[in-house]
């Protein structure tokens, strides 16, 4: 693959919960990130396209199309792209094992890092009892989440006018509401247990929109976060080190080339 000036090259890139097809997707931020980073392998770890939302009303602006085109361009240039569907793009689970235009569709994967560690890569909705056994409740929760994001958008417009930084209502609630904290903790425990069952050293997942990179009972628990609120991704460097990229934090305060250079120096 040709080397572009200023491009940050990594061995593997993990992205999830883009929710293309929704007004909450921060496609412009994502496109800027994809222009700054390139990888030998990209894992799309579920909820890339939001089929739930598109069923209730079509929304697909040019920026969302640009993201898809950027990913396909990377594939054409030699990047291996593995798409692991989640609950919001579950319609793609009918095509598991199929290669679509160079994109590999899989229910999960075992990824081996450069230093020999094995990670189970899975969206994680399979371990969410609400999604599995009470779909109507999951849909209701999705609607409430969308309303919270709408409120959050207007709130942050006002904050910007006052010279204040971005603030996420739903992220704050996840850390403050006891049931949400318990839910996240239980989800993490179940995913760590599944990694242990498959004799993996760790798990890389998405689903709950809560980025994390930490050890959990002897297992490395990694959550890629999302591109609705946090704008986070996980990268594997060529020595096998995993790093969380909080793109919005750098990109919010400096232009894209400067943000890329800053993040590159932090990863060095």
N, C-alpha and C positions, 0 to 999 in steps of 0.2 A: 504494500500500500504506500502511495506517495506520502512523503512527509510534508505537511503544511507548516508554514512559518508560524511560530508561536503556539502550535498545537501541543497539548499535554498528552503524552502517549502512556497508556497503562495496559497491563496484561488483560484485565477483565473489568467489565463495567456491569453493575447490577442496578436496574431501575424497576420500580413498581408503582402502581396506583397513580398513573398519569391521568386517568379519567378523561381521555379525549372524548369529545361529544357532550361535555358539560360546560356550563359557564364558569365553574369553579377552577377548571384546569388552567394552570399558569403556563400556557403554551409558549409565550414569548420568552419567559425565563428558561424553559426547557430547551428551546431552540438555541438560545445563547450558550447554554451548557454544552449541547451537542456539537456546537461549532468550536468550543474550546477544548473538548476532550475527544480522544479517539482510543479504540481498544482492539485487541486481537479478537476478543470474544465479548459479546453483549448478551446478558440475560435480561429478558423482560419478564418480571416476576409477578404477572397478573394484574388485572384491572387496568389494562392499557387503554382499551376502548370500553366506554361505559354503555353496554347494551341495555341495561335497565332504564337509563335516562333517555336513550335514543328511542326506545319503544314508546315513551309517553310524549315525545315531541322532538323533531329533528333539529339539531343544532350542530353545525360543523363549519366554523369559520375558516378562512384561509390559513391562519396560524396553525390550526390543528392539522390541516393537510400538509403544511410545510414540515411539521415534525415527522409525519409518516414518510414523506419524500426524503428527508434527511437520513432517516434510519435505513431506508431502502438503498440510498446512495452509498452508505457505508458498507452494506452487504455486497453491492456491485464492485466495490473496491477491495473486497477480500475479507471483510469482517465476518466472523461466524456469529449468527444471531439465533438464539434459542428462546422461544416464546412459551412461557408456562402460564396458561390461562388461569384467571381467578373467578370469583363468583359473578362479577359484573360483566365479564366477557366469557361466560361459561359456554356460550354457543360454539366456541372454538374447540371445546372438549370433544365434539363429535369428530374432530379431525386429528386426534392425537396420533403421533407417529408419521404424519404426512409432512412433506416438505412443500411449502408454498412460496414460490419465487425465491428459493434459497433460505427461507425461514423455517427452522425446525420447530415443530409443535410437540410438546411433551407435558405430561401431568406433573412430573418432578424430574430432578436431575441430581447426580452426584458430581460435584465439581472438585477437582484436585488442584490445589494451589501450587505455586512454584516451589514451595518448601515442603510439599508432600502431605499437607493436611487435606482431609476430605470433608466437604460440606454438602449437606442435603439442601438443595434449592427447591423451594415449594412456596406457593402463594400463602397458604395457611388457613383458608376458609374451611378446609376439611376438618379443622380442629375448633371451629366456632360452632357451639351447640345451637346458637340462635339461628345462624344461617342454615345449618343442616336440618333442624327439626321444627323451626317456626319461621318459615320463609316470610309469612305475612308480617311478622314482627320485625324482621330484618328490613323489609321494604318500608315499613312505617318509620323505622329508625333512619333509613336512608333519606326519607323525606324531611325528617326533622333536622338532619345534618345539613341538607341543602338549604333549608331556611336559615340555619345558623351561619352558613357561609355567605348567604345573601346579606344578612345583617352585618356580618364582619366586613364585607366589601364596602358598604356605606360608612361604617365606623372608621375604616382606615383611610377613606377619602378625606374625612374630616380631620383625622390625625395628621395626614400629610400637609393639609392646609395650615395646621398649627405648628408644623415643623417637628412633629413627633415621629418616631419610628413605627414600623409595622407591628401589630399585636394580634395574636390569634385567640379568639374567644374559645373555639373548640379545643385547642391545645391546652389552654388554661383550665378548661373544665375537666379534661382528662386527668390532669394532675391534682385537681382539687376535690372532685366528686369521688367519694369513697367507693361507690359501686364501679365507677370507671377504672379506678386504680386497681381494684380487685380483679376486674375483667382482664385488664392488661397483664397482670401478674399471672393469672391462671393460663392465659393464652401462651405466654412465654414458657411456662412450666411444661405445657403439653407439647410444644414444638421442640423443646430441649429433650424431652423424654423420647420423642419420635426419632430424633437424631441419634440418641443413645441406642435405641432399638435397632437402628440400621447401621450401627457401629461406625458412625461418622464422628468427626471431631467437633462439628458444629452445624448450625442451621442458618440459612439465609432466607428470609421470608419478607412478606409485606402485610397487606390486609388491614391492619389496625391503624395505619397512619401515625405511627409512633416510632420514630427512628431510634435505633439503639445499637450499640456495639460493645458487648461486655461478656464476661464469663458468668455462667449460670450453672452451678452444681457440676463443675468439671466440663461443661460443654460451652463452646463459644456461640452465644446467641447474637444474631445480626438481623436487624430489621432495616430495610432500605428507606422507610419513611414514605413520602408521597410528593406529588407535584401539584397539590391543591393548596396546601398550607405551607409546609416546611421547605419544599424544594430541596430535597436531600437525595443523595445517591451513595452507593458503596463502590469503591474501586479497589482492585487488587494490583499492587505494584509488581514489578518484575522479580522482586525478592520474596514474593508471597505475602507481604504485609497488606492487611486490609485497612482501609481508611474511609471514614465517613466524610463526604463533601457536603457542607452546608452552603450551597450555592447562593441562595438568596441573601445571606448575611454579608457576603462580599460584594455581590452584584448590585445590591441596593445602594451601596455607597460609592461605587467607582465604575467607570466604563468597563465594557467586557474585556478588552485586551489587558487592562490593568488588573482586573479581578482574576483573570487566568494566570497572569504572572505571579500574583500574590499567592494563589493557591498552589502553584507549581513550586514556589520557594518553600512553602510550608511542608510539602510532601517530600522535599529533598532530604 
